[in-house]
Amino acid sequence: MPTYSYKCTECDNQFDIVQSFADDALTVCSECGGKLRKVFNSVGVVFKGSGFYRTDSRSGGKADTTAKPAESKPADGKSDGASSSTATKTEKATAKAS
């Protein structure tokens, strides 16, 4: 459960109290009966390690947007044996159909 800080607007009485999120905020000072205000303090969170700052996930330069070159075929137009036999069978089937 969170700890809330309160301060009286009339007698400057300050105190901390542990309250549930569902509990209503205190409004009356127990010392003088004056109006209470919540005091907001800095949050006690410490970020350790990398990945918490905008510059942590960035590289030194711009993102690499160049496309990788496609695999090239040999100059004689022939490729490896497995795919060439498939291409040859397809060509023969096409020739028979016409």
Secondary structure by P-SEA (a helix, b strand, c coil): cbbbbbbbccccccbbbbbcccccccccccccccbbbbbbccccccccccccccccccccccccccccccccccccccccaaaaaaaaaaaaaaaaac
